[in-house]
Amino acid sequence: MPQVFNWKGHRFHFFSNEGYPLEPIHIHVRKGLNRAKFWIKPFVSLEYNYGFSSKELNEFRKVIEENNQLIEDKWNEHFNI
């Protein structure tokens, strides 16, 4: 489970097994039992949320947008794209 970065105690990561065929670029966010998944392309959008508030989700969206290139680079490096 490659970790891309941490932000305020939240783990931003993806899984090594992201489906076959490989799912489009996305990022998972986790803290404790709370978790969410965001698609990265063509724009940052929420796939699911379990436990985070709307305020937290909006903050995550901004952080993901700011780190979009880092996420994409880590994804491509990990999956040899």
mmCIF file as gemmi writes it, N, C-alpha and C atoms, coordinates in Angstrom:
data_model
loop_
_atom_site.group_PDB
_atom_site.id
_atom_site.type_symbol
_atom_site.label_atom_id
_atom_site.label_alt_id
_atom_site.label_comp_id
_atom_site.label_asym_id
_atom_site.label_entity_id
_atom_site.label_seq_id
_atom_site.pdbx_PDB_ins_code
_atom_site.Cartn_x
_atom_site.Cartn_y
_atom_site.Cartn_z
_atom_site.occupancy
_atom_site.B_iso_or_equiv
_atom_site.pdbx_formal_charge
_atom_site.auth_seq_id
_atom_site.auth_asym_id
_atom_site.pdbx_PDB_model_num
ATOM 1 N N . MET Axp A 1 ? 0.851 -1.168 0 1 0 ? 1 A 1
ATOM 2 C CA . MET Axp A 1 ? 0 0 0 1 0 ? 1 A 1
ATOM 3 C C . MET Axp A 1 ? 0.9 1.235 0 1 0 ? 1 A 1
ATOM 4 N N . PRO Axp A 2 ? 1.286 1.702 -1.175 1 0 ? 2 A 1
ATOM 5 C CA . PRO Axp A 2 ? 2.182 2.858 -1.242 1 0 ? 2 A 1
ATOM 6 C C . PRO Axp A 2 ? 1.546 4.13 -0.681 1 0 ? 2 A 1
ATOM 7 N N . GLN Axp A 3 ? 2.239 4.721 0.266 1 0 ? 3 A 1
ATOM 8 C CA . GLN Axp A 3 ? 1.795 5.984 0.833 1 0 ? 3 A 1
ATOM 9 C C . GLN Axp A 3 ? 2.371 7.113 -0.005 1 0 ? 3 A 1
ATOM 10 N N . VAL Axp A 4 ? 1.53 8.045 -0.385 1 0 ? 4 A 1
ATOM 11 C CA . VAL Axp A 4 ? 1.99 9.181 -1.18 1 0 ? 4 A 1
ATOM 12 C C . VAL Axp A 4 ? 2.438 10.31 -0.249 1 0 ? 4 A 1
ATOM 13 N N . PHE Axp A 5 ? 1.61 10.632 0.751 1 0 ? 5 A 1
ATOM 14 C CA . PHE Axp A 5 ? 1.984 11.629 1.752 1 0 ? 5 A 1
ATOM 15 C C . PHE Axp A 5 ? 1.009 11.572 2.924 1 0 ? 5 A 1
ATOM 16 N N . ASN Axp A 6 ? 1.397 12.23 4.009 1 0 ? 6 A 1
ATOM 17 C CA . ASN Axp A 6 ? 0.534 12.439 5.171 1 0 ? 6 A 1
ATOM 18 C C . ASN Axp A 6 ? 0.206 13.914 5.255 1 0 ? 6 A 1
ATOM 19 N N . TRP Axp A 7 ? -0.992 14.201 5.716 1 0 ? 7 A 1
ATOM 20 C CA . TRP Axp A 7 ? -1.41 15.582 5.904 1 0 ? 7 A 1
ATOM 21 C C . TRP Axp A 7 ? -2.3 15.633 7.134 1 0 ? 7 A 1
ATOM 22 N N . LYS Axp A 8 ? -1.858 16.353 8.159 1 0 ? 8 A 1
ATOM 23 C CA . LYS Axp A 8 ? -2.613 16.503 9.406 1 0 ? 8 A 1
ATOM 24 C C . LYS Axp A 8 ? -3.076 15.151 9.947 1 0 ? 8 A 1
ATOM 25 N N . GLY Axp A 9 ? -2.207 14.164 9.89 1 0 ? 9 A 1
ATOM 26 C CA . GLY Axp A 9 ? -2.524 12.841 10.422 1 0 ? 9 A 1
ATOM 27 C C . GLY Axp A 9 ? -3.342 11.959 9.505 1 0 ? 9 A 1
ATOM 28 N N . HIS Axp A 10 ? -3.651 12.439 8.31 1 0 ? 10 A 1
ATOM 29 C CA . HIS Axp A 10 ? -4.409 11.658 7.329 1 0 ? 10 A 1
ATOM 30 C C . HIS Axp A 10 ? -3.435 11.017 6.35 1 0 ? 10 A 1
ATOM 31 N N . ARG Axp A 11 ? -3.644 9.761 6.09 1 0 ? 11 A 1
ATOM 32 C CA . ARG Axp A 11 ? -2.769 9.013 5.182 1 0 ? 11 A 1
ATOM 33 C C . ARG Axp A 11 ? -3.363 9.051 3.773 1 0 ? 11 A 1
ATOM 34 N N . PHE Axp A 12 ? -2.611 9.545 2.816 1 0 ? 12 A 1
ATOM 35 C CA . PHE Axp A 12 ? -3.013 9.575 1.411 1 0 ? 12 A 1
ATOM 36 C C . PHE Axp A 12 ? -2.229 8.478 0.709 1 0 ? 12 A 1
ATOM 37 N N . HIS Axp A 13 ? -2.922 7.516 0.14 1 0 ? 13 A 1
ATOM 38 C CA . HIS Axp A 13 ? -2.252 6.338 -0.409 1 0 ? 13 A 1
ATOM 39 C C . HIS Axp A 13 ? -3.082 5.716 -1.521 1 0 ? 13 A 1
ATOM 40 N N . PHE Axp A 14 ? -2.507 4.725 -2.176 1 0 ? 14 A 1
ATOM 41 C CA . PHE Axp A 14 ? -3.25 3.853 -3.083 1 0 ? 14 A 1
ATOM 42 C C . PHE Axp A 14 ? -2.797 2.436 -2.797 1 0 ? 14 A 1
ATOM 43 N N . PHE Axp A 15 ? -3.462 1.465 -3.371 1 0 ? 15 A 1
ATOM 44 C CA . PHE Axp A 15 ? -3.147 0.06 -3.145 1 0 ? 15 A 1
ATOM 45 C C . PHE Axp A 15 ? -2.328 -0.487 -4.307 1 0 ? 15 A 1
ATOM 46 N N . SER Axp A 16 ? -1.473 -1.449 -4.015 1 0 ? 16 A 1
ATOM 47 C CA . SER Axp A 16 ? -0.662 -2.064 -5.07 1 0 ? 16 A 1
ATOM 48 C C . SER Axp A 16 ? -1.514 -2.847 -6.051 1 0 ? 16 A 1
ATOM 49 N N . ASN Axp A 17 ? -2.643 -3.37 -5.594 1 0 ? 17 A 1
ATOM 50 C CA . ASN Axp A 17 ? -3.559 -4.108 -6.462 1 0 ? 17 A 1
ATOM 51 C C . ASN Axp A 17 ? -4.784 -3.237 -6.696 1 0 ? 17 A 1
ATOM 52 N N . GLU Axp A 18 ? -4.757 -2.42 -7.711 1 0 ? 18 A 1
ATOM 53 C CA . GLU Axp A 18 ? -5.856 -1.493 -7.999 1 0 ? 18 A 1
ATOM 54 C C . GLU Axp A 18 ? -6.715 -1.976 -9.163 1 0 ? 18 A 1
ATOM 55 N N . GLY Axp A 19 ? -6.95 -3.274 -9.202 1 0 ? 19 A 1
ATOM 56 C CA . GLY Axp A 19 ? -7.859 -3.837 -10.193 1 0 ? 19 A 1
ATOM 57 C C . GLY Axp A 19 ? -7.165 -4.264 -11.462 1 0 ? 19 A 1
ATOM 58 N N . TYR Axp A 20 ? -7.835 -5.128 -12.18 1 0 ? 20 A 1
ATOM 59 C CA . TYR Axp A 20 ? -7.341 -5.574 -13.486 1 0 ? 20 A 1
ATOM 60 C C . TYR Axp A 20 ? -8.502 -5.552 -14.445 1 0 ? 20 A 1
ATOM 61 N N . PRO Axp A 21 ? -8.527 -4.702 -15.43 1 0 ? 21 A 1
ATOM 62 C CA . PRO Axp A 21 ? -7.443 -3.755 -15.734 1 0 ? 21 A 1
ATOM 63 C C . PRO Axp A 21 ? -7.322 -2.678 -14.653 1 0 ? 21 A 1
ATOM 64 N N . LEU Axp A 22 ? -6.176 -2.05 -14.624 1 0 ? 22 A 1
ATOM 65 C CA . LEU Axp A 22 ? -5.865 -1.027 -13.636 1 0 ? 22 A 1
ATOM 66 C C . LEU Axp A 22 ? -6.901 0.091 -13.668 1 0 ? 22 A 1
ATOM 67 N N . GLU Axp A 23 ? -7.41 0.456 -12.481 1 0 ? 23 A 1
ATOM 68 C CA . GLU Axp A 23 ? -8.354 1.572 -12.39 1 0 ? 23 A 1
ATOM 69 C C . GLU Axp A 23 ? -7.647 2.883 -12.751 1 0 ? 23 A 1
ATOM 70 N N . PRO Axp A 24 ? -8.415 3.906 -13.136 1 0 ? 24 A 1
ATOM 71 C CA . PRO Axp A 24 ? -7.812 5.224 -13.378 1 0 ? 24 A 1
ATOM 72 C C . PRO Axp A 24 ? -7.16 5.771 -12.099 1 0 ? 24 A 1
ATOM 73 N N . ILE Axp A 25 ? -6.311 6.758 -12.265 1 0 ? 25 A 1
ATOM 74 C CA . ILE Axp A 25 ? -5.592 7.335 -11.124 1 0 ? 25 A 1
ATOM 75 C C . ILE Axp A 25 ? -6.573 7.864 -10.082 1 0 ? 25 A 1
ATOM 76 N N . HIS Axp A 26 ? -6.32 7.461 -8.841 1 0 ? 26 A 1
ATOM 77 C CA . HIS Axp A 26 ? -7.13 7.915 -7.716 1 0 ? 26 A 1
ATOM 78 C C . HIS Axp A 26 ? -6.288 7.844 -6.45 1 0 ? 26 A 1
ATOM 79 N N . ILE Axp A 27 ? -6.832 8.362 -5.363 1 0 ? 27 A 1
ATOM 80 C CA . ILE Axp A 27 ? -6.127 8.371 -4.082 1 0 ? 27 A 1
ATOM 81 C C . ILE Axp A 27 ? -7.122 8.023 -2.978 1 0 ? 27 A 1
ATOM 82 N N . HIS Axp A 28 ? -6.647 7.246 -2.018 1 0 ? 28 A 1
ATOM 83 C CA . HIS Axp A 28 ? -7.43 6.912 -0.833 1 0 ? 28 A 1
ATOM 84 C C . HIS Axp A 28 ? -6.936 7.781 0.314 1 0 ? 28 A 1
ATOM 85 N N . VAL Axp A 29 ? -7.86 8.185 1.186 1 0 ? 29 A 1
ATOM 86 C CA . VAL Axp A 29 ? -7.518 8.954 2.378 1 0 ? 29 A 1
ATOM 87 C C . VAL Axp A 29 ? -8.033 8.168 3.573 1 0 ? 29 A 1
ATOM 88 N N . ARG Axp A 30 ? -7.187 8.039 4.594 1 0 ? 30 A 1
ATOM 89 C CA . ARG Axp A 30 ? -7.587 7.255 5.754 1 0 ? 30 A 1
ATOM 90 C C . ARG Axp A 30 ? -7.05 7.896 7.033 1 0 ? 30 A 1
ATOM 91 N N . LYS Axp A 31 ? -7.891 7.881 8.045 1 0 ? 31 A 1
ATOM 92 C CA . LYS Axp A 31 ? -7.484 8.248 9.4 1 0 ? 31 A 1
ATOM 93 C C . LYS Axp A 31 ? -8.379 7.47 10.341 1 0 ? 31 A 1
ATOM 94 N N . GLY Axp A 32 ? -7.778 6.605 11.141 1 0 ? 32 A 1
ATOM 95 C CA . GLY Axp A 32 ? -8.568 5.749 12.016 1 0 ? 32 A 1
ATOM 96 C C . GLY Axp A 32 ? -9.478 4.876 11.176 1 0 ? 32 A 1
ATOM 97 N N . LEU Axp A 33 ? -10.755 4.846 11.519 1 0 ? 33 A 1
ATOM 98 C CA . LEU Axp A 33 ? -11.728 4.054 10.761 1 0 ? 33 A 1
ATOM 99 C C . LEU Axp A 33 ? -12.34 4.827 9.599 1 0 ? 33 A 1
ATOM 100 N N . ASN Axp A 34 ? -12.087 6.13 9.527 1 0 ? 34 A 1
ATOM 101 C CA . ASN Axp A 34 ? -12.631 6.956 8.446 1 0 ? 34 A 1
ATOM 102 C C . ASN Axp A 34 ? -11.818 6.757 7.174 1 0 ? 34 A 1
ATOM 103 N N . ARG Axp A 35 ? -12.531 6.73 6.042 1 0 ? 35 A 1
ATOM 104 C CA . ARG Axp A 35 ? -11.832 6.56 4.771 1 0 ? 35 A 1
ATOM 105 C C . ARG Axp A 35 ? -12.638 7.184 3.636 1 0 ? 35 A 1
ATOM 106 N N . ALA Axp A 36 ? -11.906 7.567 2.595 1 0 ? 36 A 1
ATOM 107 C CA . ALA Axp A 36 ? -12.53 8.159 1.41 1 0 ? 36 A 1
ATOM 108 C C . ALA Axp A 36 ? -11.663 7.827 0.203 1 0 ? 36 A 1
ATOM 109 N N . LYS Axp A 37 ? -12.273 7.934 -0.968 1 0 ? 37 A 1
ATOM 110 C CA . LYS Axp A 37 ? -11.56 7.701 -2.224 1 0 ? 37 A 1
ATOM 111 C C . LYS Axp A 37 ? -11.918 8.824 -3.183 1 0 ? 37 A 1
ATOM 112 N N . PHE Axp A 38 ? -10.883 9.39 -3.82 1 0 ? 38 A 1
ATOM 113 C CA . PHE Axp A 38 ? -11.066 10.463 -4.786 1 0 ? 38 A 1
ATOM 114 C C . PHE Axp A 38 ? -10.463 10.064 -6.121 1 0 ? 38 A 1
ATOM 115 N N . TRP Axp A 39 ? -11.207 10.296 -7.203 1 0 ? 39 A 1
ATOM 116 C CA . TRP Axp A 39 ? -10.652 10.185 -8.547 1 0 ? 39 A 1
ATOM 117 C C . TRP Axp A 39 ? -9.842 11.441 -8.799 1 0 ? 39 A 1
ATOM 118 N N . ILE Axp A 40 ? -8.77 11.323 -9.574 1 0 ? 40 A 1
ATOM 119 C CA . ILE Axp A 40 ? -7.881 12.453 -9.845 1 0 ? 40 A 1
ATOM 120 C C . ILE Axp A 40 ? -8.178 13.099 -11.196 1 0 ? 40 A 1
ATOM 121 N N . LYS Axp A 41 ? -8.523 12.301 -12.183 1 0 ? 41 A 1
ATOM 122 C CA . LYS Axp A 41 ? -8.737 12.773 -13.551 1 0 ? 41 A 1
ATOM 123 C C . LYS Axp A 41 ? -10.191 12.567 -13.964 1 0 ? 41 A 1
ATOM 124 N N . PRO Axp A 42 ? -10.8 13.369 -14.776 1 0 ? 42 A 1
ATOM 125 C CA . PRO Axp A 42 ? -10.257 14.596 -15.372 1 0 ? 42 A 1
ATOM 126 C C . PRO Axp A 42 ? -10.203 15.752 -14.371 1 0 ? 42 A 1
ATOM 127 N N . PHE Axp A 43 ? -10.861 15.583 -13.212 1 0 ? 43 A 1
ATOM 128 C CA . PHE Axp A 43 ? -10.8 16.559 -12.13 1 0 ? 43 A 1
ATOM 129 C C . PHE Axp A 43 ? -10.99 15.785 -10.832 1 0 ? 43 A 1
ATOM 130 N N . VAL Axp A 44 ? -10.624 16.38 -9.72 1 0 ? 44 A 1
ATOM 131 C CA . VAL Axp A 44 ? -10.735 15.705 -8.427 1 0 ? 44 A 1
ATOM 132 C C . VAL Axp A 44 ? -12.209 15.563 -8.067 1 0 ? 44 A 1
ATOM 133 N N . SER Axp A 45 ? -12.641 14.315 -7.859 1 0 ? 45 A 1
ATOM 134 C CA . SER Axp A 45 ? -14.035 14.061 -7.499 1 0 ? 45 A 1
ATOM 135 C C . SER Axp A 45 ? -14.11 12.912 -6.5 1 0 ? 45 A 1
ATOM 136 N N . LEU Axp A 46 ? -15.052 13.007 -5.598 1 0 ? 46 A 1
ATOM 137 C CA . LEU Axp A 46 ? -15.228 12.02 -4.539 1 0 ? 46 A 1
ATOM 138 C C . LEU Axp A 46 ? -15.922 10.774 -5.073 1 0 ? 46 A 1
ATOM 139 N N . GLU Axp A 47 ? -15.331 9.609 -4.827 1 0 ? 47 A 1
ATOM 140 C CA . GLU Axp A 47 ? -15.941 8.325 -5.177 1 0 ? 47 A 1
ATOM 141 C C . GLU Axp A 47 ? -16.779 7.81 -4.006 1 0 ? 47 A 1
ATOM 142 N N . TYR Axp A 48 ? -16.194 7.805 -2.792 1 0 ? 48 A 1
ATOM 143 C CA . TYR Axp A 48 ? -16.955 7.402 -1.607 1 0 ? 48 A 1
ATOM 144 C C . TYR Axp A 48 ? -16.357 8.027 -0.36 1 0 ? 48 A 1
ATOM 145 N N . ASN Axp A 49 ? -17.156 8.047 0.691 1 0 ? 49 A 1
ATOM 146 C CA . ASN Axp A 49 ? -16.741 8.599 1.971 1 0 ? 49 A 1
ATOM 147 C C . ASN Axp A 49 ? -17.391 7.802 3.085 1 0 ? 49 A 1
ATOM 148 N N . TYR Axp A 50 ? -16.591 7.411 4.055 1 0 ? 50 A 1
ATOM 149 C CA . TYR Axp A 50 ? -17.09 6.748 5.256 1 0 ? 50 A 1
ATOM 150 C C . TYR Axp A 50 ? -16.492 7.451 6.466 1 0 ? 50 A 1
ATOM 151 N N . GLY Axp A 51 ? -17.259 8.38 7.029 1 0 ? 51 A 1
ATOM 152 C CA . GLY Axp A 51 ? -16.891 8.965 8.305 1 0 ? 51 A 1
ATOM 153 C C . GLY Axp A 51 ? -16.322 10.365 8.318 1 0 ? 51 A 1
ATOM 154 N N . PHE Axp A 52 ? -15.892 10.896 7.196 1 0 ? 52 A 1
ATOM 155 C CA . PHE Axp A 52 ? -15.341 12.246 7.185 1 0 ? 52 A 1
ATOM 156 C C . PHE Axp A 52 ? -16.459 13.273 7.014 1 0 ? 52 A 1
ATOM 157 N N . SER Axp A 53 ? -16.254 14.457 7.593 1 0 ? 53 A 1
ATOM 158 C CA . SER Axp A 53 ? -17.235 15.541 7.46 1 0 ? 53 A 1
ATOM 159 C C . SER Axp A 53 ? -17.089 16.223 6.099 1 0 ? 53 A 1
ATOM 160 N N . SER Axp A 54 ? -18.094 16.989 5.727 1 0 ? 54 A 1
ATOM 161 C CA . SER Axp A 54 ? -18.041 17.758 4.477 1 0 ? 54 A 1
ATOM 162 C C . SER Axp A 54 ? -16.87 18.731 4.482 1 0 ? 54 A 1
ATOM 163 N N . LYS Axp A 55 ? -16.617 19.338 5.629 1 0 ? 55 A 1
ATOM 164 C CA . LYS Axp A 55 ? -15.492 20.267 5.744 1 0 ? 55 A 1
ATOM 165 C C . LYS Axp A 55 ? -14.177 19.542 5.47 1 0 ? 55 A 1
ATOM 166 N N . GLU Axp A 56 ? -13.999 18.363 6.063 1 0 ? 56 A 1
ATOM 167 C CA . GLU Axp A 56 ? -12.774 17.593 5.835 1 0 ? 56 A 1
ATOM 168 C C . GLU Axp A 56 ? -12.642 17.212 4.364 1 0 ? 56 A 1
ATOM 169 N N . LEU Axp A 57 ? -13.73 16.781 3.747 1 0 ? 57 A 1
ATOM 170 C CA . LEU Axp A 57 ? -13.692 16.386 2.337 1 0 ? 57 A 1
ATOM 171 C C . LEU Axp A 57 ? -13.283 17.552 1.443 1 0 ? 57 A 1
ATOM 172 N N . ASN Axp A 58 ? -13.784 18.741 1.738 1 0 ? 58 A 1
ATOM 173 C CA . ASN Axp A 58 ? -13.392 19.927 0.966 1 0 ? 58 A 1
ATOM 174 C C . ASN Axp A 58 ? -11.908 20.235 1.149 1 0 ? 58 A 1
ATOM 175 N N . GLU Axp A 59 ? -11.412 20.066 2.375 1 0 ? 59 A 1
ATOM 176 C CA . GLU Axp A 59 ? -9.983 20.269 2.621 1 0 ? 59 A 1
ATOM 177 C C . GLU Axp A 59 ? -9.162 19.243 1.845 1 0 ? 59 A 1
ATOM 178 N N . PHE Axp A 60 ? -9.598 17.98 1.862 1 0 ? 60 A 1
ATOM 179 C CA . PHE Axp A 60 ? -8.886 16.93 1.131 1 0 ? 60 A 1
ATOM 180 C C . PHE Axp A 60 ? -8.838 17.25 -0.359 1 0 ? 60 A 1
ATOM 181 N N . ARG Axp A 61 ? -9.964 17.698 -0.892 1 0 ? 61 A 1
ATOM 182 C CA . ARG Axp A 61 ? -10.026 18.02 -2.324 1 0 ? 61 A 1
ATOM 183 C C . ARG Axp A 61 ? -8.97 19.077 -2.677 1 0 ? 61 A 1
ATOM 184 N N . LYS Axp A 62 ? -8.855 20.104 -1.841 1 0 ? 62 A 1
ATOM 185 C CA . LYS Axp A 62 ? -7.858 21.155 -2.088 1 0 ? 62 A 1
ATOM 186 C C . LYS Axp A 62 ? -6.436 20.606 -1.994 1 0 ? 62 A 1
ATOM 187 N N . VAL Axp A 63 ? -6.183 19.784 -0.982 1 0 ? 63 A 1
ATOM 188 C CA . VAL Axp A 63 ? -4.846 19.2 -0.804 1 0 ? 63 A 1
ATOM 189 C C . VAL Axp A 63 ? -4.505 18.299 -1.983 1 0 ? 63 A 1
ATOM 190 N N . ILE Axp A 64 ? -5.472 17.528 -2.444 1 0 ? 64 A 1
ATOM 191 C CA . ILE Axp A 64 ? -5.252 16.644 -3.596 1 0 ? 64 A 1
ATOM 192 C C . ILE Axp A 64 ? -4.97 17.471 -4.847 1 0 ? 64 A 1
ATOM 193 N N . GLU Axp A 65 ? -5.736 18.539 -5.061 1 0 ? 65 A 1
ATOM 194 C CA . GLU Axp A 65 ? -5.492 19.404 -6.219 1 0 ? 65 A 1
ATOM 195 C C . GLU Axp A 65 ? -4.085 20 -6.167 1 0 ? 65 A 1
ATOM 196 N N . GLU Axp A 66 ? -3.645 20.405 -4.972 1 0 ? 66 A 1
ATOM 197 C CA . GLU Axp A 66 ? -2.312 20.99 -4.814 1 0 ? 66 A 1
ATOM 198 C C . GLU Axp A 66 ? -1.204 19.959 -5.043 1 0 ? 66 A 1
ATOM 199 N N . ASN Axp A 67 ? -1.505 18.686 -4.793 1 0 ? 67 A 1
ATOM 200 C CA . ASN Axp A 67 ? -0.507 17.615 -4.907 1 0 ? 67 A 1
ATOM 201 C C . ASN Axp A 67 ? -0.792 16.672 -6.068 1 0 ? 67 A 1
ATOM 202 N N . ASN Axp A 68 ? -1.587 17.132 -7.014 1 0 ? 68 A 1
ATOM 203 C CA . ASN Axp A 68 ? -2.006 16.3 -8.14 1 0 ? 68 A 1
ATOM 204 C C . ASN Axp A 68 ? -0.821 15.698 -8.889 1 0 ? 68 A 1
ATOM 205 N N . GLN Axp A 69 ? 0.182 16.507 -9.176 1 0 ? 69 A 1
ATOM 206 C CA . GLN Axp A 69 ? 1.334 16.014 -9.934 1 0 ? 69 A 1
ATOM 207 C C . GLN Axp A 69 ? 2.115 14.976 -9.137 1 0 ? 69 A 1
ATOM 208 N N . LEU Axp A 70 ? 2.29 15.198 -7.847 1 0 ? 70 A 1
ATOM 209 C CA . LEU Axp A 70 ? 2.973 14.234 -6.986 1 0 ? 70 A 1
ATOM 210 C C . LEU Axp A 70 ? 2.238 12.899 -6.99 1 0 ? 70 A 1
ATOM 211 N N . ILE Axp A 71 ? 0.919 12.943 -6.852 1 0 ? 71 A 1
ATOM 212 C CA . ILE Axp A 71 ? 0.109 11.721 -6.847 1 0 ? 71 A 1
ATOM 213 C C . ILE Axp A 71 ? 0.266 10.985 -8.171 1 0 ? 71 A 1
ATOM 214 N N . GLU Axp A 72 ? 0.146 11.722 -9.264 1 0 ? 72 A 1
ATOM 215 C CA . GLU Axp A 72 ? 0.271 11.103 -10.585 1 0 ? 72 A 1
ATOM 216 C C . GLU Axp A 72 ? 1.667 10.505 -10.794 1 0 ? 72 A 1
ATOM 217 N N . ASP Axp A 73 ? 2.695 11.218 -10.367 1 0 ? 73 A 1
ATOM 218 C CA . ASP Axp A 73 ? 4.064 10.712 -10.513 1 0 ? 73 A 1
ATOM 219 C C . ASP Axp A 73 ? 4.275 9.434 -9.708 1 0 ? 73 A 1
ATOM 220 N N . LYS Axp A 74 ? 3.804 9.416 -8.463 1 0 ? 74 A 1
ATOM 221 C CA . LYS Axp A 74 ? 3.951 8.221 -7.615 1 0 ? 74 A 1
ATOM 222 C C . LYS Axp A 74 ? 3.183 7.045 -8.206 1 0 ? 74 A 1
ATOM 223 N N . TRP Axp A 75 ? 1.985 7.3 -8.718 1 0 ? 75 A 1
ATOM 224 C CA . TRP Axp A 75 ? 1.163 6.261 -9.344 1 0 ? 75 A 1
ATOM 225 C C . TRP Axp A 75 ? 1.897 5.662 -10.545 1 0 ? 75 A 1
ATOM 226 N N . ASN Axp A 76 ? 2.352 6.538 -11.436 1 0 ? 76 A 1
ATOM 227 C CA . ASN Axp A 76 ? 3.037 6.079 -12.647 1 0 ? 76 A 1
ATOM 228 C C . ASN Axp A 76 ? 4.319 5.326 -12.319 1 0 ? 76 A 1
ATOM 229 N N . GLU Axp A 77 ? 5.05 5.804 -11.328 1 0 ? 77 A 1
ATOM 230 C CA . GLU Axp A 77 ? 6.278 5.125 -10.91 1 0 ? 77 A 1
ATOM 231 C C . GLU Axp A 77 ? 5.962 3.733 -10.355 1 0 ? 77 A 1
ATOM 232 N N . HIS Axp A 78 ? 4.956 3.647 -9.503 1 0 ? 78 A 1
ATOM 233 C CA . HIS Axp A 78 ? 4.617 2.37 -8.871 1 0 ? 78 A 1
ATOM 234 C C . HIS Axp A 78 ? 4.118 1.342 -9.884 1 0 ? 78 A 1
ATOM 235 N N . PHE Axp A 79 ? 3.295 1.788 -10.822 1 0 ? 79 A 1
ATOM 236 C CA . PHE Axp A 79 ? 2.706 0.863 -11.792 1 0 ? 79 A 1
ATOM 237 C C . PHE Axp A 79 ? 3.49 0.804 -13.11 1 0 ? 79 A 1
ATOM 238 N N . ASN Axp A 80 ? 4.669 1.418 -13.126 1 0 ? 80 A 1
ATOM 239 C CA . ASN Axp A 80 ? 5.542 1.393 -14.311 1 0 ? 80 A 1
ATOM 240 C C . ASN Axp A 80 ? 4.841 1.881 -15.573 1 0 ? 80 A 1
ATOM 241 N N . ILE Axp A 81 ? 4.19 3.023 -15.453 1 0 ? 81 A 1
ATOM 242 C CA . ILE Axp A 81 ? 3.459 3.6 -16.591 1 0 ? 81 A 1
ATOM 243 C C . ILE Axp A 81 ? 4.315 4.668 -17.238 1 0 ? 81 A 1
